[in-house]
Amino acid sequence: MKHFKQFTSFALAVVLAAGFTAAGAESEAGESSAASANTVKLGLMIAKNGQSLSSDEWEVLADIFEDVINNKHEDLSLPFASDEGLPGLGGAKVEFVTGEQIDTQTAVMVADQLIQEEGVVGLFGHFTSTTTAAAMVSAEKNSVPLLSEGTSMSLLNAGYDYWLRSFGGDDFYVQRSMEFINSVKEAYGDISTIALCSENSDFGTGIATLEKAAAEENGYTVVENVFYDSADRDVSSKVRLLKDANADVVMMSSYAADALAFMEEFKAQDYFPKMLLGQRGGFMSSGFARTLGADADTVLTTARWADTLDNEAAKQIAALFKEKTGNTLIGDVLVDVWNGVLLCVAINQAGTTDAAAVREVFAKGLDLDPVLDPMASGGYVYGETGDNENKDCIIVQYSGGALNPVYPEDKAVAELSYPSVTWSER
């Protein structure tokens, strides 16, 4: 099992102090590419900080996919499993080279280093919207495709050619959330008020703005709009505001640690709304269910994927990850690494690592057999803004430690539990 090379801020400082120029680095990258013509290098950028409780899981999953791509696995329904390497490039092997980025500054430096020194021909991984915006600069400057699931609406305005997103932005997830709430209202007829609770960085405030507008447009009354600092673990006053508002639905945008802090305080104040709907983030962290156990039951969140989807490829990759880590594979981890596989599909389809040719493949659409797609997506065709025109998402609900899709109907594997059970009923 291959170990991944790590790049830290300290290593970057040493490299920069040594006086490597962009021209020299590009020359070295060219020599490296020529010397390793049978290897396609892709840069996996990961964030190791308090916003995630599962930072090592990206590397484990990337290792699994690298093995599936490079070696024959005829028992698996996953891309390239029946081949050895990329057949469109004469069986070239794939190597994922990892770099750690914790903020906008290191995102740019790590992207530059992976491209200019390691010779990677594509970037993917675990990004926030802000680190996406930073890494986009390097990717565009070096003409290297970057697949990132940063969801901020501002990313669409950059006008860059080489940034791509497979699963949509905040507007799409909010729209799907409202469709879901409307469907529950139609079935139960008792939803009229919504409260919003969001961390106060661009992530939370951007989503809250979209949620408020969408709620009002759909005829709901927004009775509370709470903002908080994600570093603040004393959220008792915020929970009291939500409890006093007594909204039918509470919509939350949180990171990992603060999502747990709110759940603990909800229990301490014996409060739980009829529906608690998260916007991914901390509610999709692998530590959420492990930490809370049954206390996570009935919590809902938008999601890109769930290991309980009725899809053979999904079941197989979930089982491989479980065997390797003992943990349940979370959708946000899979999506981030799956983008690396999509880069391989595009490069293989193009028959070259030339960036312009690969970008053209993304624009025309990836030729990926749906049977081999664990995401059970509608396909991958990337428009001028970089967004996948066939993007999709699901609504999942925690039950017994599992995340079960409950919406839309064609992807549901369980009945919605509504209204949520009280703490005494858990």
Buried (B, 14 or more C-beta within 10 A) or exposed (E): EEEBEEBBBEBBEEBEEEEBEEEEBBEBBEEBBEEBEEBBBBBBBBBBEBBBBBBEBBBBBBBBBBBBBBEEBEEBBBBBBBBBBBEBBEEBBBBBBBBBBBBBEBBBBBBBBBBBBBBBBBBBBBBBBBBBBBBBBBBBBBBBBBBBBBBBBBBBEBEBBBBBBBBBBBBBBBBBBBBBBBBBBEEBEEBEBBBBBBBBBBBBBBBBBBBBEBBEEEEBEBBBBBBBEBEEEEBEEBBEBBBEBEBBBBBBBBBBBBBBBBBBBBBEBEBBBBBBBBBBBBBBBBBBBBBBEEBBBBBBBBBBBBBBBEBBBBBBBBEBBEEBBEBBBBBBBBBBBBBBBBBBBBBBBBBBBEBEBBBEBBBEBBEBEEEBBBBBBEBBBBEEBBBBEBBBBBBBBBBEBBBBBBBBEEBBBBEBBBBBEEBEEB
